[in-house]
Structures are given as C-alpha cells and as structure tokens.
Amino acid sequence: MKIGKLRKLYSLHGTVEILEYIDKNPGCNRKDLKEVVPLRISSHRLATFREYGLIHQREELTLTELGKNYLSIIREMEALERNG
C-alpha cells in the first residue's frame, strides 16, 4: 500500500476516532460507532479500512495487525506534534 493513501486517510474526518474506538472496543459493530462519528461517515471509512486491510471483514469489528501498526504510527505522530 502506498504511504500517500495512508496519509490522505489520516487527514479524513473520523479516521482516528473510529480506529481508536475499534481498538479500545474489539468486537464492536457498525452501529456502536455512532458514538464517535455519524453513520454515513463511519460507513464510508469502514469500507476504506477494509479495502486497505486495516480491519477484519466481519460483523464484529477488529483491527488487523496492519491496522494496529497504522494506529500506533498515528499516535506517535500526534505525540510528536504535541511535544514538538
């Protein structure tokens, strides 16, 4: 996967919030995500996450290893921005 696609995905509203929610609540479902972003946004992001291999494709949402690594990188970037 190209870094540019991941960089663009990071900039989209709801990306970080959804990934963090899934990470903290493995096994949640699409409807649970309405706590963090509107359903229309979460539906679009989930489709993109599946396409990029960041989440498993089943009713209960969980991050793949790639998804966990991507979220870890996001957290490190945000920490650098805060401390930098």
ChimeraX commands (.cxc) that place a marker at each C-alpha (Angstrom):
marker #1 position 0.00,0.00,0.00 radius 0.5
marker #1 position 1.26,3.47,-0.80 radius 0.5
marker #1 position 2.13,5.86,2.01 radius 0.5
marker #1 position 0.23,8.62,0.23 radius 0.5
marker #1 position -3.05,6.73,0.59 radius 0.5
marker #1 position -2.49,6.24,4.32 radius 0.5
marker #1 position -1.53,9.90,4.72 radius 0.5
marker #1 position -4.70,11.00,2.94 radius 0.5
marker #1 position -6.82,8.60,5.01 radius 0.5
marker #1 position -5.34,10.05,8.21 radius 0.5
marker #1 position -6.48,13.54,7.19 radius 0.5
marker #1 position -10.13,12.50,6.73 radius 0.5
marker #1 position -12.63,13.29,9.49 radius 0.5
marker #1 position -13.39,10.29,11.67 radius 0.5
marker #1 position -10.44,8.09,10.73 radius 0.5
marker #1 position -8.55,8.32,14.00 radius 0.5
marker #1 position -11.70,8.30,16.13 radius 0.5
marker #1 position -13.03,5.12,14.50 radius 0.5
marker #1 position -9.71,3.26,14.64 radius 0.5
marker #1 position -9.25,4.16,18.31 radius 0.5
marker #1 position -12.81,3.11,19.13 radius 0.5
marker #1 position -12.35,-0.27,17.44 radius 0.5
marker #1 position -9.00,-0.72,19.17 radius 0.5
marker #1 position -10.50,0.01,22.61 radius 0.5
marker #1 position -13.71,-1.96,21.91 radius 0.5
marker #1 position -12.77,-5.04,19.85 radius 0.5
marker #1 position -15.85,-6.88,18.70 radius 0.5
marker #1 position -17.96,-3.71,18.43 radius 0.5
marker #1 position -20.26,-3.34,15.44 radius 0.5
marker #1 position -21.04,-0.61,12.93 radius 0.5
marker #1 position -23.92,0.77,14.99 radius 0.5
marker #1 position -21.65,1.23,18.01 radius 0.5
marker #1 position -19.56,3.68,16.02 radius 0.5
marker #1 position -22.37,6.25,16.10 radius 0.5
marker #1 position -20.95,7.21,19.49 radius 0.5
marker #1 position -17.92,8.75,17.77 radius 0.5
marker #1 position -18.98,9.80,14.25 radius 0.5
marker #1 position -22.16,9.99,12.16 radius 0.5
marker #1 position -23.20,6.71,10.50 radius 0.5
marker #1 position -22.64,7.98,6.95 radius 0.5
marker #1 position -19.02,8.82,7.80 radius 0.5
marker #1 position -18.36,5.54,9.60 radius 0.5
marker #1 position -19.82,3.50,6.73 radius 0.5
marker #1 position -17.51,5.17,4.24 radius 0.5
marker #1 position -14.45,4.85,6.49 radius 0.5
marker #1 position -15.14,1.17,7.23 radius 0.5
marker #1 position -15.31,0.43,3.51 radius 0.5
marker #1 position -11.96,2.17,3.05 radius 0.5
marker #1 position -10.43,0.40,6.07 radius 0.5
marker #1 position -11.49,-2.97,4.63 radius 0.5
marker #1 position -10.10,-2.07,1.22 radius 0.5
marker #1 position -6.74,-1.11,2.78 radius 0.5
marker #1 position -6.68,-4.17,5.05 radius 0.5
marker #1 position -6.89,-2.24,8.33 radius 0.5
marker #1 position -9.89,-4.13,9.76 radius 0.5
marker #1 position -11.24,-7.66,9.56 radius 0.5
marker #1 position -14.33,-8.11,7.41 radius 0.5
marker #1 position -16.97,-9.48,9.74 radius 0.5
marker #1 position -19.85,-8.24,11.88 radius 0.5
marker #1 position -17.64,-7.77,14.92 radius 0.5
marker #1 position -15.03,-5.16,14.10 radius 0.5
marker #1 position -11.39,-5.77,15.00 radius 0.5
marker #1 position -8.16,-4.26,13.73 radius 0.5
marker #1 position -5.75,-6.32,11.66 radius 0.5
marker #1 position -2.05,-6.20,12.50 radius 0.5
marker #1 position -1.67,-3.57,9.79 radius 0.5
marker #1 position -4.48,-1.57,11.37 radius 0.5
marker #1 position -2.82,-1.78,14.79 radius 0.5
marker #1 position 0.50,-0.66,13.32 radius 0.5
marker #1 position -1.17,2.20,11.46 radius 0.5
marker #1 position -2.91,3.38,14.64 radius 0.5
marker #1 position 0.38,3.16,16.53 radius 0.5
marker #1 position 2.05,5.38,13.93 radius 0.5
marker #1 position -0.82,7.88,14.16 radius 0.5
marker #1 position -0.45,8.03,17.95 radius 0.5
marker #1 position 3.30,8.59,17.65 radius 0.5
marker #1 position 2.81,11.37,15.08 radius 0.5
marker #1 position 0.25,13.09,17.31 radius 0.5
marker #1 position 2.57,12.81,20.32 radius 0.5
marker #1 position 5.38,14.40,18.31 radius 0.5
marker #1 position 3.08,17.23,17.24 radius 0.5
marker #1 position 2.09,17.91,20.85 radius 0.5
marker #1 position 5.66,17.79,22.14 radius 0.5
marker #1 position 7.38,19.21,19.13 radius 0.5
marker link #1:1,2 radius 0.2
marker link #1:2,3 radius 0.2
marker link #1:3,4 radius 0.2
marker link #1:4,5 radius 0.2
marker link #1:5,6 radius 0.2
marker link #1:6,7 radius 0.2
marker link #1:7,8 radius 0.2
marker link #1:8,9 radius 0.2
marker link #1:9,10 radius 0.2
marker link #1:10,11 radius 0.2
marker link #1:11,12 radius 0.2
marker link #1:12,13 radius 0.2
marker link #1:13,14 radius 0.2
marker link #1:14,15 radius 0.2
marker link #1:15,16 radius 0.2
marker link #1:16,17 radius 0.2
marker link #1:17,18 radius 0.2
marker link #1:18,19 radius 0.2
marker link #1:19,20 radius 0.2
marker link #1:20,21 radius 0.2
marker link #1:21,22 radius 0.2
marker link #1:22,23 radius 0.2
marker link #1:23,24 radius 0.2
marker link #1:24,25 radius 0.2
marker link #1:25,26 radius 0.2
marker link #1:26,27 radius 0.2
marker link #1:27,28 radius 0.2
marker link #1:28,29 radius 0.2
marker link #1:29,30 radius 0.2
marker link #1:30,31 radius 0.2
marker link #1:31,32 radius 0.2
marker link #1:32,33 radius 0.2
marker link #1:33,34 radius 0.2
marker link #1:34,35 radius 0.2
marker link #1:35,36 radius 0.2
marker link #1:36,37 radius 0.2
marker link #1:37,38 radius 0.2
marker link #1:38,39 radius 0.2
marker link #1:39,40 radius 0.2
marker link #1:40,41 radius 0.2
marker link #1:41,42 radius 0.2
marker link #1:42,43 radius 0.2
marker link #1:43,44 radius 0.2
marker link #1:44,45 radius 0.2
marker link #1:45,46 radius 0.2
marker link #1:46,47 radius 0.2
marker link #1:47,48 radius 0.2
marker link #1:48,49 radius 0.2
marker link #1:49,50 radius 0.2
marker link #1:50,51 radius 0.2
marker link #1:51,52 radius 0.2
marker link #1:52,53 radius 0.2
marker link #1:53,54 radius 0.2
marker link #1:54,55 radius 0.2
marker link #1:55,56 radius 0.2
marker link #1:56,57 radius 0.2
marker link #1:57,58 radius 0.2
marker link #1:58,59 radius 0.2
marker link #1:59,60 radius 0.2
marker link #1:60,61 radius 0.2
marker link #1:61,62 radius 0.2
marker link #1:62,63 radius 0.2
marker link #1:63,64 radius 0.2
marker link #1:64,65 radius 0.2
marker link #1:65,66 radius 0.2
marker link #1:66,67 radius 0.2
marker link #1:67,68 radius 0.2
marker link #1:68,69 radius 0.2
marker link #1:69,70 radius 0.2
marker link #1:70,71 radius 0.2
marker link #1:71,72 radius 0.2
marker link #1:72,73 radius 0.2
marker link #1:73,74 radius 0.2
marker link #1:74,75 radius 0.2
marker link #1:75,76 radius 0.2
marker link #1:76,77 radius 0.2
marker link #1:77,78 radius 0.2
marker link #1:78,79 radius 0.2
marker link #1:79,80 radius 0.2
marker link #1:80,81 radius 0.2
marker link #1:81,82 radius 0.2
marker link #1:82,83 radius 0.2
marker link #1:83,84 radius 0.2
view
